[in-house]
Amino acid sequence: MARIPVVLETFSWPTRSAAEAAFRGILRNSGYSVGDAVSDPVHHRMLIELLERHPDHAEKAGPGVREFFIGRTRDASGVFVGANAIGIWIRRVDGEEVDFSYLTAIRQHSAKSDAKEALRTEVDERRQEYRDARFASREEVRSDLSGDRVEVKSLIVV
């Protein structure tokens, strides 16, 4: 079976199983309990980027994502997993709470998502080299698009 990479905007994994392990780690090994919001900014960024890949992105995100949190799967409409099974949920800005189904986002693929991943993979090394070169001097860096100052501490480095 061919290895299928999962490539997001700033994160990537060589296989779907590696991506699943990373997100399962957020769910099970990051110290979050049922009801806790995902507070780590790296975890939040990973989830936002994965949500963009979800086949039901518009429905899941609705008018916007306020936060991700850990919830019980029994509270979702649909498949019953188990009384104590947990999952990652989305709390939207309109107050609605929806099950994220991160596995669906990882496992789904279409011609469009395959093309996007192939293109991202193709330019990823150049993108990282450019980023590293821009920040190598630790001097002030300005956005090529807006001209605004870019804070080094605000970058997520993977």
N, C-alpha and C positions, 0 to 999 in steps of 0.2 A: 504494500500500500504506500502511496506517495505521501511524503510529509507535506502537510498543508500549514504554512505559516499563518500567524495572526498578526497583522500589522495595523496598528492604530496611528494616530497622528504623532505621538511622542513615545509610544511603547511598542514593543514587538516581542514575539515569542516564536521560536523555530517550528513549533507544532501546536495544534489545538490543545493537546493534552497538557502542554506546558502552560498555555494561557489559562486553561481551566484550573490548574494547580495554583496559579497566582491569585485568581479571584476567589478560589476556595480558601486560600490563606487569609484573605481579607475577612471572609465570613467566619472562619473557624479559629484562626490563630492570631488574631490582632487584638484580642482583649475586649472586643465588643460583646455586649449582652443583648438579649432581646429587648427591643425598644430604644437601644442606643443609636444615635446618629453617627454616621461615618465621619469622624472628625479629622482624620489625617489628610492633609491636602494632597498628598501623592495618591492615596486611595481614591479620594474624591475625583481627581483628574482621570485616573484609570477608568473609573465607572462612567464618567461623562463621555469619554472617548469611546468606550465600548457601547454606550447607549446609542451613539450615532450610527453604529453598525447594525443595531437591532432591526429586524424586518418590520416591526410595529413601532418604530421610533416615534412617529408623530403622535400616536395614541398613548404611548407610555409617557412621553415628555409633556404632552398637553400644552398648556400655556407657559410651562417652564418648570424646571426642577429646583425646588427649594433645598432638598437634601436627600441623601440616601440613608436608610436605616436598616437595622436588623429586625426582621419580623418573622412570625410563624407562618409557614406555608398553608396551614389549615384555614387561615383567614382569607386566602385567595379563592376566587371562584375558579372552578376547573378541576384539575386532577388532584386527588387527595394523596399526599405523599406519606404522611404519618403525623400522629398527634403532636409530637415534639420536634418535627422537622423545622428547620429555620432556613431563611433565604434573605436575599438582599431586596429591599423594597425602595420605592421612590415616593417621597412626599413632595407633591407638586405645589406650586405657588397658589393654586386655587383650593388647597386643602385636601384634595383627593389623594388617596394612597393606593398605589398599584404595585403589584409584584413585578420585579424587574425581569426575571427570567434570563439571567446573565448567560446561562448555558446555551439558550436559544441564540443569543447574539454571537457567541463564539462559534457555534456549530453551523449557523446559517451561512449560506453562500449563494451568490447569484452571479451572473455574468458581470454585473456592475461591481459587486464587491470583489470578485476575483481580479477584475481589471484595476480597481483602485489599489488593491494590495500589491499587485505586480508593479504598478507604477511607483508606489511608495518604496517598495523594496529596491527598485532600480536606482532611485535617487537618494536613498537613506544615507549611504556612506558619504556622498558629497555634501548632504545637508549637515551631517555631524562634523565633518571637517570644516565647513564654513563656520558653524557655531563655535567650535573650538578655537579657530583662528581669530574670530571677532572678540572673544573673551580672554585670549591668551595674555594680553598685556595687563589686564585688571584695571585698565583706565576706563574712563567714561565711554559707554557704548550707546549709540543712538539708533533707533529703528530706521531701517532703510525705507519703510513706507511712510511713517508719520513724522519722523524726525524726533520723536519723544525719547527721553532718556530711558534706558532699559536697566532695571535694577538686577544686579547679578544674583542677589539673594532670593529673588522671586522666581528664578528659573528652576524648572524640574529637570534634573540631569539623570538620565537613565543609562 
